[in-house]
Amino acid sequence: MFYLGIDVGKKHHVASMLGEGVKKPLFKGFSFANTTEGAESLAARISEITHDAGEVSIGMEATGHYWLALYSFLFDKGYTIHVINPIQTDGWRKGIEIRKRKTDDIDSVLIADLIRYGDFSETKLADEAVQSLRTLSRFRTYLVDSISDLKRKVICVLDQVFPEYESLFSDVFGATSKELLLQYSSPAELENLSVETLTTFLETASRKKCGEAKAEQIIKTAKRSFGVTHCRDTFSFQLRALLEQMRFIEKQVSDTEAEISAIMEELNSPITTIPGIGPVLGAVILGEIGDIRRFESPAKLVAYAGIDATVAQSGEFEASHNRMSKRGSPYLRRALFIAANVAVHFDPDLDAFYQRKRAEGKHHSTCLGAVSRKLCYIIHAILTENRPYVKH
C-alpha cells in the first residue's frame, strides 16, 4: 500500500509519497500547479510507482476551496481520498516533531504519515445536492447583504438631496417609492409636476393604493425641501444608478431562491416541518450541516453553530456569566437565530421556553440564543431519524 500526502495551496500543491513500512519517502516535495496539466503531472508521477489506483491512499487538508478541483480529478481516477481537518495535521505535527518546523515539503510528508499511521477522522463530504444548497445559500446571503449596503447608500444620498423624503412613505424601499425615485430622483423634478400627472403615476405604480392625496403631499414636500441644490444632477444620477443596481440584484435573489426551492423539493427534507424554518432557512441549515451523522450528539451541532457558551475559569475562579463562543459556521448561527425569532410566535413549546427565560430576567437576544440551542436538538433529532417535527 502507498500513502500520498498533499499540501494544498491556492496556485500550487505539494505531494509526497510513503510506502508501507518504509521510513524514507518514495518521493518528496513534488510541486505541481493547481491546473489540469498540474494534476495530470501528479498522476504521471504516481504511475511511476504503481498503476493500480486501489493501492494508493491519498490524504489532503480541507484548505478553503482550493482542494475541491484536485479532489474531483483524483476521485474520477479511482483513488481513495481522505479529506482531513488542518487541526488534526497540527496535532500530528506536535506529537512527532521536536522543533516547530512548517514547510510545504514537511507538511505533505506529515499528511502522508498521518494517513499511514494516524488515528484521524476525515471530513465527510456533502452530496451534490447539499453542496449546491450550501453554495447557493451563501451566494444568496452575499446578494442580500449587497442590497442592504445599497440601501444605506441610497439613504445617504436622499439625506442630502431630499431629506424630507423618508416622511412620505412608511417604507422608502417599497415598490411604489422605488418606482417614484427611479422616475423622479430630486425635489426639483417633483415640484414641477402637476397633481394629475403624479396621481396617474402613483395609481399605476401602487395599483390604486396611492392617489391624489399622496401626490399632493409629495409635491408640497418637494417644494419646501431643504435638500442641497449644488451638484443636484450628480446626486440624481447616483440615486438612479443605486436603485437600478438594487433592482438587478433583487432579481438575482429571486432567481437564486427559485434554484434553492427546486433542490429543496427534490430532497424532501423534514427540516421545513419545524416552525420558523421555510425553504430558504432550511437550505442554509442543511447546506451548513451537511451529513448530520458527523455530529454524534446535538451538543456537537450546537458547538458547530457557535451558540455554545464559553467557559472562563482560572484557579478557583469561574465566571458566572459566560458568553456565546461564536465559533463554527456564522451562516448556520445566523439562520438559527432568524428561525428562533419566528418559531417562538408559532410553536407553543418554544414560546413557553422563551417566556420562562424572559421571566428569569434575561435579555431578548439571550433568550433567542437559548431557543436556537433548543432548535439544534430538534433539528438533530428529525434529521437523524428522518421524520417530520410534531408539536406537542
LUMFIMI-287840 format. One line per 2 residues: number of its first residue (from 1); for each residue x, y, z of C-alpha. Coordinates in pm, 1 decimal, always signed. Each point is the difference from the previous one (the first is absolute). Layout:
BEGIN
NUM = X Y Z ~ ... .
END
This chain:
BEGIN
1 = +0.0 +0.0 +0.0 ~ +118.4 +355.4 -79.0 .
3 = -91.4 +320.9 +180.4 ~ -3.9 +336.7 -175.8 .
5 = -16.1 +321.7 +200.2 ~ -89.7 +326.1 -175.5 .
7 = +55.9 +345.8 +146.1 ~ -264.6 +214.6 -168.1 .
9 = +67.0 +356.8 -117.7 ~ -178.2 +259.5 -210.2 .
11 = +214.7 -29.2 -314.2 ~ +228.2 -293.8 +75.0 .
13 = -23.4 -322.2 +200.4 ~ +282.1 -211.5 +141.3 .
15 = -13.8 -380.8 +22.2 ~ +209.3 -267.1 +171.4 .
17 = -43.9 -378.7 -5.7 ~ +83.6 -259.6 +264.3 .
19 = +1.6 -376.9 -30.9 ~ -118.7 -267.0 +241.4 .
21 = +257.2 -41.8 +276.5 ~ +252.6 +220.3 -180.4 .
23 = +135.7 +300.8 +190.8 ~ +155.1 +183.3 -293.1 .
25 = -252.1 +166.2 -236.4 ~ -30.8 -154.4 -346.5 .
27 = -10.7 +358.6 -120.6 ~ -15.1 +326.7 +192.7 .
29 = -98.5 +358.8 -73.7 ~ -144.1 -56.7 -347.1 .
31 = -142.7 +341.6 -93.8 ~ -272.3 +32.5 -261.9 .
33 = -233.5 +276.1 -114.7 ~ -367.0 +16.4 +95.3 .
35 = -95.5 -61.7 -364.4 ~ -99.3 -293.7 -218.2 .
37 = +359.2 -28.5 -123.4 ~ +128.2 +9.5 +357.8 .
39 = -240.4 -271.3 +115.7 ~ +95.6 -218.3 -298.0 .
41 = +368.8 +40.7 +90.4 ~ -82.3 -131.4 +350.0 .
43 = -185.1 -297.7 -148.0 ~ +302.4 -70.5 -220.7 .
45 = +230.6 +18.3 +304.2 ~ -220.4 -246.2 +189.9 .
47 = -2.8 -239.9 -296.7 ~ +378.3 -22.3 +23.3 .
49 = -56.3 -175.4 +334.5 ~ -318.8 -193.1 -74.5 .
51 = -267.6 -20.0 -268.9 ~ -259.4 -138.2 +242.8 .
53 = -212.9 +280.6 +144.7 ~ -124.5 -241.4 +265.5 .
55 = +350.2 -15.9 +148.5 ~ +14.5 +374.9 +67.3 .
57 = -158.8 +174.2 +297.7 ~ +4.7 +378.8 -32.8 .
59 = -31.3 +258.9 +273.8 ~ -52.0 +374.6 -38.4 .
61 = -104.4 +282.5 +228.0 ~ -331.7 +180.8 -43.1 .
63 = +168.5 +335.0 -68.0 ~ -260.7 +254.5 -109.2 .
65 = -144.1 -108.6 -335.2 ~ +334.4 -60.7 -170.4 .
67 = -7.7 -377.3 +52.5 ~ -334.5 -58.6 -176.0 .
69 = +122.4 -6.7 -361.6 ~ +289.3 -233.3 +81.7 .
71 = -230.9 -222.2 +203.6 ~ -239.3 -29.7 -295.6 .
73 = +286.0 -85.2 -236.5 ~ +146.6 -271.1 +223.9 .
75 = -342.4 -140.4 +89.9 ~ -80.3 -44.9 -369.5 .
77 = +330.7 -189.4 -32.2 ~ -123.3 -252.8 +257.1 .
79 = +226.7 +91.3 +291.3 ~ -102.7 -27.0 +365.6 .
81 = +14.8 +353.4 +141.5 ~ -14.0 +111.3 +363.4 .
83 = -82.0 +366.1 +62.4 ~ +122.7 +95.6 +345.9 .
85 = -30.4 +305.2 +221.2 ~ +321.8 +209.0 +22.9 .
87 = -36.0 -9.6 +380.9 ~ +72.7 -373.2 -7.7 .
89 = +315.0 +56.3 -204.2 ~ +118.0 +256.6 +255.1 .
91 = -62.6 -248.1 +279.4 ~ +193.0 -271.6 -184.5 .
93 = +288.2 +243.6 -58.3 ~ +18.4 +88.1 +369.3 .
95 = -0.7 -365.3 +92.4 ~ +297.6 -101.6 -214.7 .
97 = +201.6 +317.8 -56.1 ~ +256.7 +120.7 +254.2 .
99 = +57.2 +335.4 -165.6 ~ -281.6 +205.9 -145.6 .
101 = +52.5 -27.6 -372.6 ~ -253.2 +74.9 -269.6 .
103 = +72.2 -15.9 -369.6 ~ -205.9 -132.6 -289.7 .
105 = +238.0 -297.5 -37.0 ~ -20.5 -92.7 +367.8 .
107 = -377.0 +47.1 +10.4 ~ -59.3 -230.6 -296.4 .
109 = +213.4 -269.0 +167.9 ~ -185.7 +49.7 +329.1 .
111 = -336.0 -38.9 -174.3 ~ +116.8 -320.9 -168.3 .
113 = +130.4 -123.3 +337.0 ~ -328.7 +88.6 +169.3 .
115 = -192.0 -200.6 -260.2 ~ +237.5 -293.3 +47.3 .
117 = +14.6 -11.7 +380.4 ~ -225.8 +267.0 +145.7 .
119 = -331.1 -40.0 +173.9 ~ -178.6 +267.6 -200.9 .
121 = -362.3 +80.0 -74.6 ~ -54.6 +128.1 -349.5 .
123 = -229.2 +280.0 -105.8 ~ -321.4 -147.0 -133.7 .
125 = -85.4 +148.7 -337.9 ~ -355.0 +105.6 -68.9 .
127 = -177.8 -148.9 -298.9 ~ -45.6 +214.9 -307.2 .
129 = -348.5 +128.2 +92.5 ~ +105.8 +108.9 +349.9 .
131 = +321.5 +154.2 -133.4 ~ -210.3 +192.2 -251.1 .
133 = -224.0 +124.8 +281.2 ~ +302.2 +123.5 +194.1 .
135 = +140.8 +181.7 -302.8 ~ -333.8 +154.8 -100.5 .
137 = -92.5 +98.9 +355.9 ~ +331.1 +173.3 +59.6 .
139 = -33.7 +174.4 -336.2 ~ -350.3 +113.6 +96.5 .
141 = +134.7 +136.8 +329.7 ~ +260.6 +196.1 -194.9 .
143 = -269.0 +143.2 -229.5 ~ -228.9 +95.4 +288.7 .
145 = +289.0 +167.5 +183.4 ~ +83.9 +187.8 -321.2 .
147 = -355.7 +131.1 -18.5 ~ +23.7 +115.3 +362.5 .
149 = +319.0 +187.0 -81.9 ~ -165.7 +166.3 -300.5 .
151 = -294.0 +104.7 +217.1 ~ +235.0 +175.4 +239.2 .
153 = +156.2 +184.3 -292.2 ~ -343.1 +101.8 -134.4 .
155 = -98.7 +142.3 +339.8 ~ +330.1 +189.3 +10.5 .
157 = -76.9 +164.3 -336.6 ~ -360.8 +75.4 +95.5 .
159 = +113.3 +162.7 +324.1 ~ +187.5 +250.3 -211.2 .
161 = -222.4 +60.7 -298.3 ~ -349.2 -59.3 +149.6 .
163 = +21.4 -38.7 +382.4 ~ -379.5 +15.3 +45.4 .
165 = -64.9 -296.6 -232.0 ~ +1.0 -266.0 +275.6 .
167 = -307.2 +164.6 +155.1 ~ -201.0 -61.8 -317.2 .
169 = +2.2 -381.4 +2.9 ~ -5.3 -252.7 +282.1 .
171 = +255.7 -199.6 -200.7 ~ +240.2 +196.1 -218.5 .
173 = +85.2 -323.9 -181.7 ~ -356.5 -109.6 -65.1 .
175 = -98.7 -59.0 -361.4 ~ -181.6 +331.8 -46.7 .
177 = +272.5 +207.3 +162.6 ~ +276.2 -161.5 -206.1 .
179 = -189.2 +55.6 -323.5 ~ -51.8 +363.2 +94.1 .
181 = +369.3 +56.4 +76.2 ~ +105.8 -170.8 -321.6 .
183 = -223.0 +231.4 -202.5 ~ +36.0 +321.2 +203.4 .
185 = +321.8 -0.3 +201.3 ~ +8.5 +357.8 +132.6 .
187 = -244.1 +249.0 +155.6 ~ +39.1 +227.2 -304.7 .
189 = -139.1 -271.7 -228.1 ~ -297.9 -57.1 +230.1 .
191 = -97.0 +356.5 +82.1 ~ -47.5 +84.8 -369.1 .
193 = -247.6 -284.7 -55.3 ~ -372.6 +54.2 -9.4 .
195 = -208.3 -179.5 +261.4 ~ -184.3 -183.9 -278.4 .
197 = +322.2 -134.3 -158.6 ~ +142.5 -120.4 +331.2 .
199 = -334.2 -149.2 +104.4 ~ -13.8 -208.6 -317.4 .
201 = +356.9 -117.9 +56.7 ~ -64.3 -95.2 +365.0 .
203 = -324.6 -183.2 -77.5 ~ +179.4 -211.7 -259.2 .
205 = +307.2 -67.1 +216.6 ~ -202.2 -80.8 +314.0 .
207 = -290.4 -178.8 -169.1 ~ -244.0 +267.6 +120.6 .
209 = +127.9 -3.3 +360.8 ~ +133.7 +354.4 -34.7 .
211 = -181.8 +281.4 -173.3 ~ -63.5 +373.9 -4.9 .
213 = +51.2 +61.1 +373.1 ~ +344.3 -159.3 -6.1 .
215 = +90.3 +190.1 -319.4 ~ -92.0 +333.0 +163.4 .
217 = +204.8 -88.8 +309.7 ~ +306.7 -90.5 -208.4 .
219 = -12.2 +316.8 -211.8 ~ -51.8 +220.2 +306.1 .
221 = +294.9 -164.7 +181.0 ~ +223.0 +26.5 -308.6 .
223 = -68.1 +374.7 -31.0 ~ +106.8 +56.4 +362.0 .
225 = +296.8 -238.0 -5.6 ~ +321.6 +111.0 +166.4 .
227 = +214.3 -228.5 -214.4 ~ +321.7 +115.9 -164.3 .
229 = -28.6 +153.2 -344.1 ~ +374.6 +2.1 -70.1 .
231 = +91.2 -291.5 -233.9 ~ -366.4 -104.8 +1.1 .
233 = +25.9 -182.9 -334.0 ~ +293.2 -202.2 +130.7 .
235 = -199.6 -110.9 +304.3 ~ -294.4 -93.3 -220.6 .
237 = +222.0 -209.8 -224.0 ~ +152.3 -176.3 +301.6 .
239 = -342.1 -71.3 +151.0 ~ -133.3 -153.8 -320.1 .
241 = +313.8 -211.3 -43.1 ~ -26.9 -137.1 +354.9 .
243 = -368.8 -84.0 -41.0 ~ +65.1 -173.2 -333.2 .
245 = +270.5 -209.2 +166.4 ~ -247.1 -94.2 +273.1 .
247 = -260.9 -104.0 -255.9 ~ +253.8 -218.5 -182.5 .
249 = +121.8 -170.2 +317.6 ~ -356.0 -53.3 +125.3 .
251 = -67.7 -190.5 -323.5 ~ +309.9 -210.3 +68.7 .
253 = -124.8 -73.0 +352.3 ~ -333.2 -113.8 -143.7 .
255 = +172.2 -224.3 -256.2 ~ +230.4 -144.9 +267.1 .
257 = -294.8 -76.3 +228.0 ~ -171.8 -180.3 -288.8 .
259 = +309.5 -221.5 -42.0 ~ +4.9 -65.6 +374.8 .
261 = -371.2 -89.0 +6.2 ~ +44.6 -249.8 -283.7 .
263 = +279.8 -181.3 +187.4 ~ -195.3 +7.1 +327.7 .
265 = -301.6 -151.4 -173.4 ~ +221.2 -275.6 -137.9 .
267 = +152.3 -74.5 +341.6 ~ -340.6 -1.6 +174.3 .
269 = +169.8 +55.7 +336.3 ~ -204.0 +15.2 +323.7 .
271 = +196.1 +314.7 +97.0 ~ -281.6 +223.6 -127.2 .
273 = -253.6 -161.3 +235.8 ~ +163.0 +190.6 +288.0 .
275 = -179.6 +330.8 +75.8 ~ +206.7 +296.3 -114.9 .
277 = +191.9 -196.3 -263.4 ~ -110.1 +39.7 -360.9 .
279 = +178.6 -101.5 -321.8 ~ +258.9 +281.7 +13.1 .
281 = +102.4 -45.6 +365.4 ~ -31.0 -377.1 -38.6 .
283 = +243.4 +13.7 -291.4 ~ +251.8 +197.6 +206.8 .
285 = -25.1 -244.7 +290.7 ~ +24.4 -314.1 -214.5 .
287 = +284.5 +145.7 -206.4 ~ +205.1 +99.2 +305.2 .
289 = -63.9 -322.6 +192.6 ~ +66.8 -235.8 -292.1 .
291 = -23.5 -357.7 +124.5 ~ -171.1 +4.7 +340.6 .
293 = +183.0 -324.0 +88.4 ~ +323.6 +191.6 +46.6 .
295 = -152.9 +147.2 +317.2 ~ -16.9 -276.9 +257.6 .
297 = -219.8 +204.6 +230.8 ~ -214.4 +315.4 -10.7 .
299 = +257.6 +170.2 +224.0 ~ +259.9 -34.8 -275.2 .
301 = -239.6 +162.2 -246.9 ~ -50.1 +284.9 +249.1 .
303 = +377.9 +42.7 +20.7 ~ +34.0 -6.1 -379.3 .
305 = -256.5 +280.0 -23.7 ~ +202.5 +197.8 +254.9 .
307 = -294.2 +50.2 +236.9 ~ +158.8 -190.2 +287.2 .
309 = +122.8 +189.8 +303.2 ~ +368.2 +76.3 +55.3 .
311 = +154.9 -104.5 +330.4 ~ +208.5 +256.9 +187.4 .
313 = +186.1 -161.2 +288.9 ~ +331.3 +64.1 +173.6 .
315 = +103.2 -177.0 +317.3 ~ -298.3 +11.2 +235.2 .
317 = -169.5 +278.1 -197.9 ~ -275.9 -90.9 -240.5 .
319 = -203.1 +264.1 -184.6 ~ -371.3 +3.8 +73.0 .
321 = -90.1 +170.7 -330.2 ~ +135.1 -183.9 -303.7 .
323 = -20.2 +137.0 -351.5 ~ -94.0 -181.2 -317.5 .
325 = +309.2 -150.6 -164.2 ~ -95.0 +108.4 -357.2 .
327 = +229.1 -263.2 -146.5 ~ -101.9 -225.8 -285.8 .
329 = -226.9 +101.5 -287.4 ~ -124.5 +362.3 +12.7 .
331 = -250.3 -84.2 -275.1 ~ -156.2 -276.6 +210.6 .
333 = -2.2 +218.6 +312.1 ~ -172.4 +283.5 -185.2 .
335 = -263.9 -235.0 -146.8 ~ -73.5 -152.1 +341.2 .
337 = -51.8 +340.9 +159.9 ~ -237.8 +107.4 -277.9 .
339 = -188.8 -330.0 +31.2 ~ -16.5 +34.2 +380.1 .
341 = -143.7 +350.2 -27.6 ~ -283.9 -133.0 -217.4 .
343 = -49.8 -332.6 +180.1 ~ -85.9 +157.6 +335.6 .
345 = -310.3 +151.8 -163.4 ~ -127.0 -327.5 -149.4 .
347 = +109.8 -283.3 +230.0 ~ -160.2 -7.0 +348.4 .
349 = +283.4 -201.5 +155.0 ~ +272.3 +228.4 -132.2 .
351 = -202.2 +306.9 +95.7 ~ -43.0 -132.9 +355.7 .
353 = +373.2 -71.1 +17.9 ~ +77.4 +353.7 -122.0 .
355 = -241.5 +155.0 +252.0 ~ +157.8 -194.9 +288.5 .
357 = +339.7 +142.5 -93.9 ~ -143.9 +349.5 -21.0 .
359 = -161.5 -45.7 +342.3 ~ +347.1 -77.9 +135.2 .
361 = +99.9 +352.0 -103.4 ~ +204.3 -97.4 -305.3 .
363 = +36.1 +231.0 -300.8 ~ -198.0 -72.3 -318.4 .
365 = +317.8 -94.7 -192.4 ~ +109.9 -236.3 +277.4 .
367 = -340.9 -167.1 -6.1 ~ +17.4 -39.9 -378.9 .
369 = +342.0 -160.4 +43.4 ~ -156.5 -251.7 +239.3 .
371 = -281.6 -70.9 -247.9 ~ +262.0 -42.7 -275.9 .
373 = +177.6 -263.5 +207.8 ~ -330.9 -178.3 +53.6 .
375 = -59.6 +11.9 -376.6 ~ +335.1 -175.0 -50.7 .
377 = -125.7 -291.3 +210.7 ~ -322.7 -14.4 -201.4 .
379 = +187.7 +19.8 -332.3 ~ +244.4 -272.5 +106.3 .
381 = -289.3 -230.6 +95.5 ~ -213.7 +41.8 -311.3 .
383 = +294.2 -20.3 -243.5 ~ +150.5 -303.2 +174.7 .
385 = -333.8 -181.9 +2.6 ~ -119.1 +158.5 -329.3 .
387 = -342.7 +76.5 +142.7 ~ -215.4 +314.9 +4.1 .
389 = -20.5 +220.7 +305.6 ~ -320.0 -38.0 +202.9 .
391 = -115.0 +267.7 +243.7 ~ -86.5 -133.1 +345.0 .
END
